[in-house]
Amino acid sequence: MTWRKLCIRYLQPGKLTSWSDTLTIELSNRCTLACNCCPNGRDRERCRKQHILTLNEFQQLIDQIDIPFKRVFLHLHGEPFLNKELPQIVDLLIKRGVDEFCIFSNAYQIDLTLLEQLLGVIEHRKLNIAFSAELYDDITYESIRKPGKFTTIWQSMEQIDSIMVRHQRNYTVNAIINASTIDTLKDKVPVIFAKLRGMNSLLFNSAFPWPHIPETGDIAGHLSPHRSICSQIWQLPTILASGEVTMCSSDYRGECIVGSLYNYTFSKLMNNREARRFRHNIALRKADRNTICSECLIDRHKQFTRIVKRQFIEKANNQTLERYFATYHKYFDIDDQI
């Protein structure tokens, strides 16, 4: 988007008149793990007060959402499967007209009965579900997903896989990768696909630098000296488990909150003075005026992301796999030059 179009769209009216069809709703900001790639493991004492959204609370909140939406992300800074009313919440969303659901989970000893119920409620509707686990290496997994155990996560994933296959559902596994483990992927990735029949894709990412705690990310050699115009503040406003609405999905401390959905409708919160101030600061390239933005690297960070599909793995030979995974080094070798 050009600078002129940006000004016309966001600055002249100052208010949003069109809406995304996607909402993010945090069902819980509690987690079963304290991963060192996450605020729950690195900055727990400064995270928001822990809360699990109840069904009654959710009903109150959904009544305040006065915009149309068809797609929801049901996760954020906690484990969604800790919310025992997840299937009932999904059922309310279906009645509201939602037909696509996106859920991220750490998969670690989650409630399998809850997963069964969830799949039963969603039925034919679209479900994008991803489980975060470094299944390719025990040392990597246990160094990141504390206090998780590698044998336990594999037990959990095999149980989850059995349920997903029975319901004819596919899923993704997300894994953090670093330079030291790339050369093992040629042999280990095909084994993971062979063991998990319902896994359709394996997504590799470099570690993400959270605001205030950039040490969670792989940033050496991957930062631009200039800030871009971050789109999160327009695309990813989030309803927190507390009922408050924040302008940024990375706002684990609650620094971009514009009000409570219990008190105001969603459209009013998105167009109140605070919300407009956040958007204006971003559009005018004065992001540092926003508390969280001044401590954020997202708009400067180049993240490594590669997705490996089952179809590719099943057709590739050893030589093809070796060549493919060798290309991953192009990103991580920058670190060696710093």
N, C-alpha and C positions, 0 to 999 in steps of 0.2 A: 504494500500500500504506500502510495506517495505521501509526502509530508502534507501537501495541499489537501488531499482526500482525507487524511487523518484529522486535520483541523476542522474540515467541514463536518465530518461525521461525529467527532467526539467533543470538540471544543465549542463550536458555535451554539448548539442547543444546550450543551451542558448536561443533558439528561438522556437516558437510554429510551429509545422508542421501539426498538426491535430486540428480541430476546433469543438467546440460544435455546435449542430444544433439549439441552442437557443440564442436569443438576448434579452436584456432589453433595451427598448427605453422610455425615459421619455417625455411624451407629454406636461407636464406642471409641474412646481414646485410651483405653486400657489395652495392654498387650500381654501375651504369654511369654514373650522373650524380651531381652534387653540388648538388642543387636547394636554393635558398635558403629553401624552404618546409619543409625537412626537416632533421633532426639530422645526416644525412650531409653536408649542405652547410653547416650553421651551427655544429655542435658535434662535428665529427669526432674531435677529439683526446680527447673524453671519452666517445665511444661505446664499446661493448663490443669486445673483440678480434674481428676479422673471421674468419668461419669459414663454410664451405659444408658442409652436412650430407651425408655420404656414405650410400650405400645400406646398407652394413653397419651404420653407426651408427643409421640409421633403423630397421632391423630390431630392433636391441637396444632402442630406445626404444619401439617399438610393442608389444613384448612386455611392457613395464612398464605399459602403459595398461590398467588393470583395470576400466574402466567402459565401458558401451555408448555408442557414438556413431555417428551417421549422416551428419554434415555436417562438413566441414573447411574452414578458411581456410588456404591454403598461401602465406602472405606475411606480412610484418610490416615489418622495418626494412631491407629489402634487395630486390634484384631476383630473383624466383623463377626466371626463365629463365636465370640464371647457373648454376643447378644442372643439370648435364648429365644427371643421373639422375632428373629429374622424372618422366618417363613410368613408370619402374620403381617409383618411390615411390608414384605414383598406383595402379599395379597392386596393390601390397601393401595399400593402403588399401581397394581394391575387394574384395579377398579377405577383408578384415576386416569387410566389410559396409557400407562407406561408399557412399552413392548420390547425394551432392550435393557438388560442389566449387566453391570460391570462390577466385579468383585475381586479384590486382591486379598490374599491370605498368606500367612507364613506356613500353613499346613501342619504345624507342629501339634500333634495330638488333639486336633480339633474334634468337636462333637460330630461323629459320623451320622448319628440319627438326625441331627439338625441339617446336615448336608442332604440326606435322603428326603427330608421334608421340603427343603428348599427346591430341589429338583422336581418334586411332585407338584408344587404350587406353580412353578414357572411353566411347566408343560412344554408347549411348542414354541414359546417365545425365545428371543435371542438371549443367550447368556455368554458373556465373555468373562471367564473365570481364570485367574492366574495364581499360582502358588510360588512364593519366593523361597528358593532353597538351592544351595550350591551342591547339587547331587553328584558332581563330577569329582569331588575331592574332600576327604574327611577333614584334613587339616584346615583347608580354606573355610569349610562350613563351620567348624567349631570355633575358629578364630573370629568369625563374624557374628554368628547367630547364638550368642551366649544367652543362657547356659545350655543351649541345645546340644544334643548328642547325634552324631551322624547315623548311628544304627537306628535310633528312634525316628528320625525324619524319614528314613527309607521305609520303615514299617508303616508310618503314617501315609506316605505317598502310595505305597502299594495298596493299602486299604481304600484310599481315596480313588485310586485308579480303577479298582474293582467296581466301585459304586458308579463312577462316571461311565464306564463301559457298559454296565448293565442298563443305564438310562440313555445309552447311545449319545453321550455328550463328549465333546472334546475339550481340552483345556491347554493352557500354556504354563510352562515353568520359567520363572525369571531367575537369573543367576548373575551375581557380581563376578567379574573376571579381572585378573591382573596379569602382568607380564610373565610372572613366574609359572603360571599354570597353562599357558596357551599350548605348549608343545605336547601336553597330555590329552588334548581334546580329540585328536584324530582317533584314538583308541577308545576313549571313554564315552563320547557322545553316542555312538551307535549302540553301545550297551544299555545306556539309559533309555533310548527309544525302544529297544527290544524288551526291556522289563516293564515299561509303562505304556501299555497298548493304547490308552486313551489320550496320551500326550500328543498333541498335534504339532506343537512348536516349542522350541527352546530359545529363550531370548537372553542374550548376553549383554550386560551393561557394565560400563566402568562405574565406580562408586560415585554417588551423588553428593555434592557439597551443600549441606543444609545451611540456611541463614544462621549466623552467629557461630556456627561450628563447621567451618570449611574443612577441618581436618577429617571429616567423614568422607570427603571426596578425593578423587584422583585428579588433581588440578595442575600438577607440574607440567609446564609447557603447553597447557590447554586453555589458557585464559587470554581473551582479547584485551588489548589496552583500552578499548572503547566499549561503552554500554550500548546495547541495541534497545529498541522499544519493546519492552516485555508485554506479551499479550495475556499473561495470566490474569491480570486484574480485570480484564473484560471477559475472558473465557471461563475462568475457574473460580467464581465466587462460591463459597462453601457454607452449608448449614452445619454447624458444629453440634456435637452431642448435647451441649448445654442449651441449644436453641438459639444461640447467637450466630450471626452471619458475619463471616470474614471475607475480605476482598481477595485473599490469596490462599491457595491450597497448601502452601508451605508454611503457613502461619501457625506453627505448633505452640507458640507462646501466647497467642491472642493479641497481637499488636495491630492488626488491621480490622478489628471488629467495628462494624458500623451500627450495631443495634441488635435487639432481640426480636426474633420472629414471633415470640409470644405476644409482643406489644404492637408490632407493625406488620403490614403485609410485605411480601418479598419485594414487590415493585417499589414501594415507598422506601424501603431500606436501600435499594440499589440506586435510588435517585435522591437520597438525602444529602445534606451538605458534606458530610464526611466522605461518602462514596464518591461524590463528584470531585472532591479535593484530591483523593487518591488517583483518580483517572486523569485529572488535569496535570498533576505533577509528572506522571508517566509520559503523557503526550507532549508536554513541554520540555522533555528531557531534563527534568529536575527531580528524578526519582529519589535522590538522597534525602529529599524532604519527607519522604514516607519512612517511618521508623524501620520497618522490616527491610525495605528496599536498600537502605544504606548499608545493611549487613548481608546483602545477598549477592551471589555470584552467578545466578541462573542466566542472566542476560549477557554474561561475558564468557560463559563456560561452554566448551565444545565437548560434548559427552560421546563416548563410544557406545554404539548400539548396533547389534547384529542379530538377526533372527534366523534360526535354522529350522527348516520345515522337515517333517517326516518324509515327504515325497522325495526330497533331495537326498536324505540319508539312505533311504532304501535303494536308490538307484546308483549312488556314488560308489566308486571303488576306492581302495586305499590311497592310490596316487591322487585322485581327485580331492579326497578329504585332506590330504597333506597340503596340497596347494592352496585349498580354500582357507584352512585355519592359519596357514603361514601369513596370509594377508592381514591378520589381526595385529601382527607386530608393527605395522606401519603407524598405528596410533600410539602404542605403548613405548615404542623405541624412542619417542621424544623425551621421555623421562631420563633416559641414559645420557642425553646431551645437556642436561641442566647442570 
